[in-house]
Amino acid sequence: MKRGILLGLLALPLTHVVAATQLIVCEPASKNDRSATGIWPVPYLWQNKLCFNMKAQAGNTCVKNGLTAIWYSEAVIVSVDGESLERDDTWFRVARPTVNEREIEYKIEASRDKKDWIIMSKVTINLISGQAVDWLINEHGGTSYNCHLEGNKL
């Protein structure tokens, strides 16, 4: 696969919606880019926090500016550079993201043991222009997206 990493989550998305939720909707900047599969996990804003649309069995999928969130999810399939790391329980974290009215920038990291963390992706979203880039592990240049906020659509 072109992206170098494949993530499949066999968990249902979050089911509850809170009035202050703003989904971050991102479309590929180039309609011809077949590698642009979307930013995963899907980010959204809730009560001045950056959150991710993922089911977590433990931890918290929401994080405030500059803090760290760690969560645990069952049955995640991870492949790196076309080599499957198989399905297993996985810990995810976002450490010290930038979340403000102008931009969102964060790195998603994954671990099977909470000791050794690998960076899965780095995402930057300019909330003024809507331009975003998602760099998956081992990818050069990243994938460009056009994003906007939508309220109460989660």
C-alpha positions in Angstrom: 0.0 0.0 0.0 1.3 3.5 -0.9 0.8 5.0 2.5 3.2 2.7 4.2 0.9 2.1 7.1 -2.5 0.7 7.3 -4.7 1.0 10.3 -8.0 -0.7 10.7 -10.1 -0.3 13.8 -12.7 -2.9 14.6 -14.4 -0.7 17.1 -17.5 1.4 16.6 -17.2 5.2 16.6 -18.3 7.2 19.6 -22.1 7.2 19.9 -22.9 10.1 22.2 -23.0 13.7 20.9 -22.5 16.8 23.0 -23.9 20.2 21.9 -20.5 21.9 21.7 -19.0 19.3 19.4 -17.4 20.5 16.2 -16.3 17.9 13.7 -13.2 18.6 11.7 -14.2 17.6 8.1 -11.2 17.1 5.8 -11.3 16.4 2.0 -8.3 15.6 -0.1 -6.8 18.8 -1.6 -6.3 16.9 -4.8 -9.3 14.9 -6.0 -6.9 12.7 -8.0 -4.8 11.7 -5.0 -5.6 8.0 -4.5 -3.4 7.8 -1.4 -5.5 10.4 0.4 -7.7 8.1 2.6 -8.5 10.7 5.3 -7.0 11.7 8.6 -7.3 8.8 11.1 -8.5 8.8 13.7 -11.0 11.5 12.8 -10.4 14.6 15.0 -13.1 16.9 16.4 -13.3 19.7 18.9 -15.3 19.5 22.1 -15.2 22.0 25.0 -11.9 23.5 24.0 -10.3 20.0 23.7 -9.0 18.1 20.7 -10.8 14.7 20.6 -10.6 11.6 18.3 -13.6 9.6 17.1 -12.5 6.2 18.4 -13.9 3.8 20.9 -11.6 3.5 23.9 -11.8 0.8 26.5 -9.6 2.8 28.9 -8.2 6.3 29.0 -9.4 9.5 27.3 -9.5 10.3 23.6 -9.7 14.1 24.3 -6.7 16.4 25.2 -6.3 20.1 26.0 -3.7 22.3 24.4 -0.2 21.3 25.7 -1.3 18.3 27.7 -1.2 14.6 27.0 -4.0 12.0 26.4 -3.5 8.2 26.4 -6.2 5.7 25.6 -6.5 2.0 25.0 -8.4 0.3 22.2 -9.0 -3.3 21.4 -8.7 -5.1 18.1 -6.5 -2.7 16.1 -4.8 -4.0 13.0 -1.5 -2.2 12.3 0.7 -2.6 9.2 4.0 -0.7 8.8 5.6 -0.6 5.3 3.3 -3.4 4.1 4.3 -5.7 7.0 1.4 -6.6 9.3 1.9 -6.3 13.0 -1.3 -8.2 13.3 -4.4 -7.5 15.4 -3.8 -6.7 19.0 -4.8 -4.4 21.8 -3.1 -1.0 21.3 -2.4 2.1 23.4 -2.5 5.5 21.6 -1.3 8.9 22.8 -1.3 12.5 21.8 1.5 14.4 23.6 1.4 18.2 24.0 -0.7 19.1 20.9 -1.2 22.7 19.8 -4.9 23.5 19.9 -6.0 27.1 19.5 -8.3 29.3 17.4 -5.7 29.5 14.6 -4.2 26.0 14.3 -4.2 22.4 15.5 -1.0 20.4 15.4 -0.5 16.9 16.9 1.2 13.6 16.7 -0.5 10.3 17.1 1.7 7.6 18.7 1.0 3.9 19.2 2.3 1.3 21.6 1.5 -2.3 22.4 3.3 -2.2 25.8 3.1 1.5 26.9 6.9 1.5 26.9 7.9 1.7 23.3 6.0 4.3 21.3 6.1 4.8 17.5 4.8 7.9 15.8 2.0 6.9 13.5 1.2 10.3 12.0 1.7 14.0 12.4 -1.1 16.3 11.5 -1.3 20.1 11.1 -4.5 21.9 10.4 -4.7 25.7 9.8 -8.1 26.7 11.0 -8.0 30.0 9.2 -7.1 28.8 5.7 -8.4 25.2 6.1 -5.2 23.8 4.8 -4.0 20.6 6.5 -1.3 18.0 6.0 -1.2 14.5 7.4 2.3 12.8 7.5 2.0 9.1 8.0 5.1 7.2 9.3 7.9 7.0 6.8 6.0 9.3 4.4 7.7 12.3 2.8 5.8 15.4 2.0 2.5 14.3 3.6 -1.0 14.3 2.2 -2.8 17.6 1.8 -6.4 18.2 2.8 -8.8 21.1 2.9 -10.7 21.1 6.2 -13.5 23.0 7.8 -15.4 22.8 11.1 -19.0 21.5 11.3 -21.1 21.8 14.4 -23.1 18.9 15.9 -22.4 16.4 13.1 -20.6 13.7 14.9 
